[in-house]
Each structure stands twice: as structure tokens, then as C-alpha cells.
């Protein structure tokens, strides 16, 4: 049985997902095997610095990983991160229903 995420981890993920721009960024990253910050910036009508900030939050929440290649940063979704968060929320819901 996989463990539920620790409270600080769950809070970081919840905060990361609560922002509409971060949620859309995560969805864009998940749609591809890997995507660069430059490509993400082209997809969103916000400044590059804003995209970078949102990516940092997603990275700190454990939802994405980054691979650096020179000055380029390439992002991937962390497999299983959302599933672990969902299991933790589901376990909380089940305990609350008792």
C-alpha cells in the first residue's frame, strides 16, 4: 500500500494546483514527454519571469522535474505525484465520513 503524502507535501501540492496558471502549465507539461520553459512561455500570455516563478512552485511541490541543458530548462511531470496526492485526499475524505 502506497503511503499518503505528508501534510506539508499535500499543502504544497494543493497550493500549487490552486493557481489557475500553474494548473494550466502542469496540464501543458503533462501533454508532452518534456517541454522547455521557452516553449511554455510561448503558450501562455504572461511574462517569462512569471512562467519561471510558477514552474519553481510546481518543482518545489514535487509535481515536475527539471533537466538543464545549457541555458535551457526542460520540464517533465513527476509520474505518480498527482496520484499520491489524490490518494491522500481520498483517505482524508474516507476518515471524515466516519
C-alpha positions as MATLAB code, in Angstrom:
seq = 'XXXXXXXXXXXXXXXXXXXXXXXXXXXXXXXXXXXXXXXXXXXXXXXXXXXXXXXXXXXXXXXXXXXXXXXXXXXXXXXXXXXXXXXXXXXXXXXXXX';
ca = [
       0.000    0.000    0.000;
       1.445    3.390   -1.020;
       1.733    5.946    1.710;
      -0.373    9.083    1.688;
       1.575   12.300    1.244;
       2.725   14.062    4.412;
       0.712   17.135    5.381;
       3.356   19.680    4.261;
       3.665   17.876    0.921;
      -0.109   17.826    0.464;
      -0.390   21.509    1.345;
       2.343   22.440   -1.154;
       0.603   20.446   -3.888;
      -2.799   21.939   -3.049;
      -1.378   25.471   -3.145;
       0.430   24.765   -6.408;
      -2.704   23.385   -8.052;
      -4.949   26.177   -6.721;
      -3.457   28.762   -9.055;
      -5.160   28.633  -12.484;
      -1.974   29.489  -14.390;
       0.032   26.782  -12.593;
      -2.746   24.272  -13.204;
      -2.712   25.080  -16.928;
       1.093   24.934  -17.013;
       1.033   21.497  -15.388;
      -1.550   20.354  -17.915;
       0.654   21.629  -20.779;
       3.685   19.829  -19.356;
       1.705   16.610  -18.897;
       0.594   16.723  -22.531;
       4.191   16.219  -23.646;
       7.011   13.959  -22.570;
       9.151   17.046  -21.969;
       8.794   20.762  -22.679;
      11.147   23.701  -22.329;
      10.467   26.870  -20.387;
      10.830   28.761  -23.654;
       8.073   26.667  -25.268;
       5.823   27.143  -22.229;
       6.375   30.901  -22.307;
       5.205   30.936  -25.934;
       1.986   29.138  -24.925;
       0.975   31.495  -22.108;
       0.206   35.225  -22.252;
       2.396   36.065  -19.261;
       5.996   37.209  -18.881;
       8.823   34.675  -18.931;
       9.643   35.574  -15.326;
       6.068   34.727  -14.317;
       6.251   31.353  -16.067;
       9.574   30.667  -14.337;
       8.074   31.549  -10.938;
       5.126   29.212  -11.488;
       7.452   26.429  -12.641;
       9.522   26.887   -9.472;
       6.377   26.422   -7.353;
       5.443   23.266   -9.291;
       9.013   21.994   -8.866;
       9.026   22.672   -5.096;
       5.652   20.907   -4.784;
       7.199   17.813   -6.374;
       4.885   17.869   -9.380;
       7.563   18.401  -12.045;
      11.254   17.781  -12.539;
      13.685   19.905  -14.496;
      16.565   18.943  -16.749;
      19.039   21.690  -17.530;
      20.750   21.759  -20.898;
      22.951   24.811  -21.119;
      20.702   27.794  -20.572;
      17.550   25.816  -21.380;
      15.340   24.173  -18.775;
      13.171   21.204  -19.768;
      10.258   20.116  -17.574;
       8.537   16.776  -17.073;
       5.654   15.728  -14.865;
       6.655   13.535  -11.909;
       4.919   10.238  -12.536;
       2.648    9.288   -9.654;
       2.788   12.658   -7.858;
      -0.825   13.563   -8.551;
      -1.983   10.037   -7.832;
      -0.275   10.129   -4.424;
      -1.918   13.466   -3.653;
      -5.322   12.123   -4.741;
      -4.907    9.055   -2.508;
      -4.159   11.325    0.445;
      -7.241   13.441   -0.245;
      -9.353   10.299   -0.689;
      -8.095    8.871    2.617;
      -8.966   12.136    4.325;
     -12.456   12.062    2.811;
     -12.990    8.486    3.969;
     -11.928    9.296    7.537;
     -14.196   12.343    7.553;
     -17.152   10.210    6.512;
     -16.960    8.029    9.631;
];
